[in-house]
Structure formats: structure tokens, C-alpha cells
Amino acid sequence: MTEHQHLQPLVQLEQHNIALLFANYLVTLGIEANVISKNSSEAQVSQSKLEYIVCCHPDKMAQAQREFEQFIKQPFDTKYQQAAWQHGETVAVTSNEQPLVASFKENFLAHAGAVTLIVFVLCWLVFLASNLGWAQSLFNQLQFYPRLSADLLITEPWRLIGPAFFHFSWLHIVFNTMWWWQLGGSIEKALGKGMLINLLLISAVFSNLGQFFVSGANFGGLSGVVYALVGFVWWFGHLAPEQGLSLSKPIIGFLLFWLLLGFVDLLPVNVANTAHLLGLISGSLLAVYKVKLIKDN
């Protein structure tokens, strides 16, 4: 018997990338699966197109069917993308699928909720405006307090979180907003807008305060919040895997390694290391607290 010959058809799809994404996800669940293609004739014999069939082991057919019912509701959810990365497959856009730009736009908007998108857009608006000549005035408005005082906390409360929205370079903003979209979108979809807003506010205040005490007020960026999201998804997924929110070990390892590089001063840019670390800690603690609330209820 040749490889995969014992697998049976489960579902037929028109898009190859969708079929491959689902098959990769089944493999990460321990369900043997693959994708085969066939020509499907239309009204005229001369008009044909490829269709893709996901096949799986007959003993796992019922479980695979249940997984597909969840998958097809939101095929571009984070856990399916992570499955593709873990499996080492690349998903290609073929000629009979949506144009690449339209597909990217649809997937981008589908993954992110309102809070995720608002923060994403705000960061980019500030960055673009700063590159058009308003950098100093914007930084002066968003900069953390030059000194802490009760009067300033009352009259200018936005400065507690303001530095999170100011970025200094293209690499800085692309890295931060990419991870904000990925992780923030997952949290908002799974746990709601309130949870993401709490994470944003608490981690921004905590990481900004810590960085201020270590290096003063000249810092900025969403990195502390991003590391809070990393810590939150990491520990929430570890403590409550049934909630469907998780981060793969290779990605966690990469982000922790990046954090370590900042502390040993091996990165080519200035890094707010204290903000990163305190963000990671605050996000992890919030995850533990959230899981406790869920289990108590």
C-alpha cells in the first residue's frame, strides 16, 4: 500500500490554500491527512477547474468532521496559521483564487476586532505624521511625564500610555503593529474587547512607569504592550487550553530570544528592555488572574 492510500475523502474545497491549511491543522491534532486534487467538469466539457479534497484516516473521520465545522467558520484564525507554520508548509495563492491584495485585506480585517484595528491605525497615523514633519510636536504631546507629580497625573493622564503610540523607525512600527494585530486580534476574538482594553491600559502603564524609572522619559513604542500580549497568550493557553487561545513554542522562543538580545545589547537599535520585561510579566499575571476568574465562575 502506497503512502496515504488508506486515507478517505472528508471534504471537497475549491481553494487549495484553504484545503492545505485545514489538512495541516489535522496533522497537528494527530490526525493523518493530506490534500489531493481532481479536475471538475462544468456545464461544458471544455470548461474544467481543479478542486481539492482533504482526506483523512477513516478512524478519525468523525473528529475531523467536527474540526472542519469549526474551521470553516473562521479559517484564518491564529491557531490554523500556527499549524501551517509548525507543519512547515507554505500556502500559495493560485490563479483561481482571490487576488492577493483582496485576499490579504479580507483576512486582515477578519482577524482583527474594533479595538485591534483602532490601535493599529492610531499607531500608523502618528508614525506617518511624524515622518511628514510633526515628529517633535507629536513626541512632546505623547511623551511620558518629565517628572511624576499628582498635578500632572490629573491634568495630562494620557501620558501614562502615550509613549506606546509613538514609534521611531519603520522596523520599530512594523514589528510592533504586526504582533499587535496577530495577538491582539486573537485575544479580542476569543475574550472580547474589554479584555484587550484592560491588557492595553494595564501593561502600557506598568511598562512605561518601569522604563521611566530606569532611563527617563525619552522612549516610545508598543513593545511593552506586545510583550504583555505574548505573556498573556502564552500563559492563558498553557493554563486554559480548552479556550482555544495559544501561541506555538517556536514563536514564544523567538520572542524570548529577542528579549534576551536586548538585555545583552546585541541589537542594532535602542531597545526599551525594562518595558519589554515588565510588559511580559504584567501580561502573564493577567492571564493567571483571568483563568482563575473563568474557573471560579
C-alpha positions as CSV (number, residue, x, y, z in Angstrom):
1,M,0.0,0.0,0.0
2,T,1.4,3.4,-1.0
3,E,1.7,6.4,1.3
4,H,-1.8,7.9,2.1
5,Q,-3.6,5.3,0.1
6,H,-5.6,4.2,3.1
7,L,-7.0,7.8,3.7
8,Q,-10.6,8.5,2.8
9,P,-12.2,11.7,1.4
10,L,-13.6,14.1,4.1
11,V,-14.4,17.4,2.3
12,Q,-14.0,19.0,-1.1
13,L,-12.9,22.6,-1.4
14,E,-12.3,25.0,-4.3
15,Q,-9.4,26.8,-2.8
16,H,-6.1,25.0,-2.4
17,N,-4.7,27.2,0.4
18,I,-7.8,26.6,2.5
19,A,-7.7,22.8,1.9
20,L,-3.9,22.8,2.8
21,L,-4.4,24.9,5.9
22,F,-7.1,22.5,7.3
23,A,-5.1,19.4,6.4
24,N,-2.0,20.8,8.2
25,Y,-4.2,21.6,11.2
26,L,-5.5,18.0,11.3
27,V,-1.9,16.7,11.3
28,T,-1.1,18.8,14.4
29,L,-4.0,17.1,16.1
30,G,-2.5,13.7,15.4
31,I,-5.0,13.0,12.5
32,E,-3.2,11.7,9.4
33,A,-4.4,13.9,6.5
34,N,-3.4,15.1,3.0
35,V,-4.8,17.0,0.1
36,I,-5.4,15.6,-3.4
37,S,-6.6,17.5,-6.5
38,K,-9.0,16.5,-9.3
39,N,-10.5,18.1,-12.4
40,S,-14.1,19.0,-12.1
41,S,-16.1,19.5,-15.3
42,E,-18.7,22.3,-15.5
43,A,-21.6,22.7,-17.9
44,Q,-19.3,22.3,-20.9
45,V,-16.7,19.6,-21.1
46,S,-14.1,22.1,-22.2
47,Q,-14.5,24.2,-19.1
48,S,-12.8,22.5,-16.1
49,K,-11.2,23.5,-12.9
50,L,-9.2,22.0,-10.1
51,E,-11.0,21.1,-6.9
52,Y,-9.2,19.9,-3.7
53,I,-10.2,17.1,-1.5
54,V,-9.0,16.8,2.1
55,C,-8.6,13.1,3.0
56,C,-8.0,11.7,6.5
57,H,-7.8,8.4,8.3
58,P,-11.2,6.6,8.5
59,D,-10.9,6.0,12.2
60,K,-10.7,9.8,12.8
61,M,-13.4,10.8,10.4
62,A,-15.9,11.9,13.0
63,Q,-13.4,14.1,14.9
64,A,-12.1,15.6,11.6
65,Q,-15.7,16.5,10.6
66,R,-16.3,18.3,13.9
67,E,-13.0,20.2,13.5
68,F,-14.0,21.2,9.9
69,E,-17.3,22.6,11.1
70,Q,-15.3,24.9,13.4
71,F,-12.6,25.6,10.9
72,I,-14.8,26.8,8.1
73,K,-16.4,29.4,10.3
74,Q,-13.1,31.2,10.7
75,P,-10.3,29.6,8.5
76,F,-7.8,32.3,9.1
77,D,-7.8,32.1,12.9
78,T,-4.4,32.2,14.6
79,K,-4.4,28.5,15.6
80,Y,-4.8,27.4,12.0
81,Q,-2.0,29.7,10.8
82,Q,0.3,28.4,13.5
83,A,-0.5,24.8,12.5
84,A,0.8,25.7,9.0
85,W,4.0,27.2,10.4
86,Q,4.6,24.1,12.6
87,H,4.0,21.8,9.7
88,G,6.5,23.6,7.5
89,E,4.1,24.2,4.6
90,T,3.8,27.4,2.6
91,V,0.3,28.4,1.4
92,A,0.3,29.6,-2.2
93,V,-2.4,31.7,-3.9
94,T,-3.3,30.1,-7.2
95,S,-4.9,31.7,-10.2
96,N,-8.4,30.5,-9.5
97,E,-8.4,32.1,-6.0
98,Q,-9.0,35.7,-4.9
99,P,-6.4,38.3,-6.0
100,L,-3.6,38.6,-3.5
101,V,-4.4,42.2,-2.3
102,A,-8.2,41.4,-1.9
103,S,-7.4,38.2,0.0
104,F,-4.9,40.0,2.3
105,K,-7.5,42.7,3.0
106,E,-10.2,40.2,3.8
107,N,-8.0,38.1,6.1
108,F,-6.6,41.2,7.8
109,L,-10.0,42.6,8.7
110,A,-11.4,39.2,9.6
111,H,-8.8,38.6,12.2
112,A,-8.9,42.0,13.9
113,G,-11.7,43.4,16.0
114,A,-12.5,47.1,16.5
115,V,-10.0,47.7,19.4
116,T,-7.2,45.9,17.5
117,L,-7.9,48.0,14.4
118,I,-8.2,51.3,16.2
119,V,-4.9,50.9,18.0
120,F,-3.2,49.7,14.8
121,V,-4.4,52.6,12.8
122,L,-3.6,55.2,15.5
123,C,0.0,54.0,15.7
124,W,0.4,54.3,11.9
125,L,-1.2,57.7,11.8
126,V,1.1,59.0,14.4
127,F,4.1,57.4,12.7
128,L,3.2,58.8,9.2
129,A,2.5,62.3,10.7
130,S,5.9,62.2,12.5
131,N,7.6,61.4,9.2
132,L,5.8,64.3,7.5
133,G,7.4,66.9,9.8
134,W,5.4,66.7,13.1
135,A,7.7,64.3,14.9
136,Q,8.9,66.7,17.7
137,S,5.4,68.1,18.4
138,L,3.8,64.7,18.5
139,F,6.5,63.3,20.7
140,N,6.1,66.2,23.1
141,Q,2.4,65.5,23.3
142,L,2.7,61.8,23.8
143,Q,6.0,61.6,25.8
144,F,5.9,60.2,29.3
145,Y,6.0,62.8,32.2
146,P,9.3,64.5,32.6
147,R,8.7,64.1,36.3
148,L,6.0,62.4,38.2
149,S,3.5,64.6,40.2
150,A,-0.1,64.4,41.2
151,D,-0.9,67.6,39.3
152,L,0.5,66.2,36.0
153,L,-1.3,62.9,36.5
154,I,-4.6,64.8,36.8
155,T,-4.1,67.3,34.1
156,E,-2.4,65.1,31.5
157,P,-3.4,61.5,32.2
158,W,-2.9,60.3,28.6
159,R,0.9,60.5,29.1
160,L,0.7,57.3,31.2
161,I,0.1,55.4,28.0
162,G,1.0,58.0,25.3
163,P,4.5,56.6,24.5
164,A,3.1,53.4,23.3
165,F,1.7,55.1,20.2
166,F,4.9,56.8,19.1
167,H,7.5,54.8,17.1
168,F,10.9,55.9,15.9
169,S,11.6,53.7,12.7
170,W,9.9,51.6,10.1
171,L,11.3,48.4,11.7
172,H,10.0,49.5,15.1
173,I,6.4,50.1,14.0
174,V,6.2,47.1,11.6
175,F,7.4,44.7,14.2
176,N,5.1,46.1,16.9
177,T,1.9,46.5,14.9
178,M,2.3,43.2,13.2
179,W,2.4,41.4,16.6
180,W,-0.3,43.7,18.0
181,W,-2.6,42.7,15.1
182,Q,-1.8,39.0,15.4
183,L,-2.0,38.6,19.2
184,G,-4.4,41.4,20.0
185,G,-6.8,40.2,17.3
186,S,-6.8,36.7,18.7
187,I,-7.4,37.9,22.3
188,E,-10.2,40.2,21.2
189,K,-11.9,37.5,19.2
190,A,-11.6,34.9,22.0
191,L,-12.2,37.0,25.1
192,G,-13.8,40.3,23.9
193,K,-12.9,43.9,23.6
194,G,-12.9,44.5,27.4
195,M,-10.1,42.0,28.0
196,L,-7.9,43.6,25.2
197,I,-8.5,47.1,26.5
198,N,-7.6,46.1,30.0
199,L,-4.4,44.5,28.7
200,L,-3.5,47.6,26.7
201,L,-4.0,50.0,29.6
202,I,-2.5,48.0,32.4
203,S,0.6,46.8,30.5
204,A,1.2,50.3,29.0
205,V,1.1,52.0,32.4
206,F,3.2,49.3,34.1
207,S,5.8,49.1,31.4
208,N,6.0,52.8,30.8
209,L,6.5,53.5,34.5
210,G,9.2,50.9,34.8
211,Q,11.1,52.3,31.8
212,F,10.8,55.8,33.1
213,F,12.4,54.9,36.4
214,V,15.3,53.2,34.6
215,S,16.0,55.5,31.7
216,G,13.9,58.7,31.9
217,A,11.1,59.9,29.6
218,N,12.8,59.5,26.2
219,F,11.3,56.3,25.0
220,G,8.3,55.1,22.9
221,G,6.7,52.2,21.1
222,L,4.1,49.5,21.6
223,S,6.7,46.9,22.5
224,G,5.8,46.7,26.2
225,V,2.2,46.0,25.3
226,V,3.2,43.5,22.7
227,Y,5.2,41.5,25.2
228,A,2.2,41.7,27.6
229,L,0.1,40.1,24.9
230,V,2.8,37.4,24.4
231,G,2.8,36.7,28.1
232,F,-1.0,36.6,28.3
233,V,-1.5,34.3,25.3
234,W,1.4,32.1,26.4
235,W,0.1,31.5,30.0
236,F,-3.6,31.6,29.2
237,G,-3.1,28.9,26.5
238,H,-1.0,26.9,29.0
239,L,-3.5,27.1,31.9
240,A,-6.7,27.0,29.8
241,P,-6.0,25.3,26.5
242,E,-9.7,24.4,26.1
243,Q,-10.4,28.2,25.4
244,G,-8.6,27.9,22.1
245,L,-6.1,30.7,22.6
246,S,-2.4,29.6,22.3
247,L,1.0,30.5,21.0
248,S,3.3,27.9,19.5
249,K,6.6,27.2,21.3
250,P,8.9,28.3,18.4
251,I,7.2,31.7,18.4
252,I,7.5,32.0,22.2
253,G,11.1,31.0,21.9
254,F,11.9,33.6,19.2
255,L,10.3,36.4,21.1
256,L,12.0,35.5,24.4
257,F,15.3,35.3,22.5
258,W,14.7,38.7,21.1
259,L,14.0,40.0,24.6
260,L,17.3,38.5,25.8
261,L,19.2,40.1,22.9
262,G,18.0,43.4,24.0
263,F,19.4,42.9,27.5
264,V,22.8,41.8,26.3
265,D,22.9,44.8,24.0
266,L,23.3,42.9,20.7
267,L,20.6,44.5,18.7
268,P,21.4,47.3,16.2
269,V,18.7,49.6,17.7
270,N,18.0,51.1,21.1
271,V,15.5,48.9,23.0
272,A,13.3,49.6,26.0
273,N,14.3,46.4,27.7
274,T,12.6,47.2,31.0
275,A,9.3,48.0,29.3
276,H,9.5,44.6,27.5
277,L,10.2,42.6,30.6
278,L,7.6,44.4,32.7
279,G,5.1,44.0,29.9
280,L,5.8,40.3,29.7
281,I,5.3,40.0,33.5
282,S,2.1,42.0,33.6
283,G,0.6,40.1,30.7
284,S,1.4,36.7,32.3
285,L,-0.1,37.8,35.7
286,L,-3.2,39.0,33.9
287,A,-3.5,35.6,32.2
288,V,-3.3,33.8,35.6
289,Y,-5.9,36.1,37.0
290,K,-8.3,35.7,34.0
291,V,-8.0,31.9,34.1
292,K,-8.8,32.0,37.8
293,L,-11.9,34.1,37.2
294,I,-13.1,31.7,34.4
295,K,-12.6,28.6,36.6
296,D,-14.2,30.2,39.6
297,N,-17.3,31.0,37.6
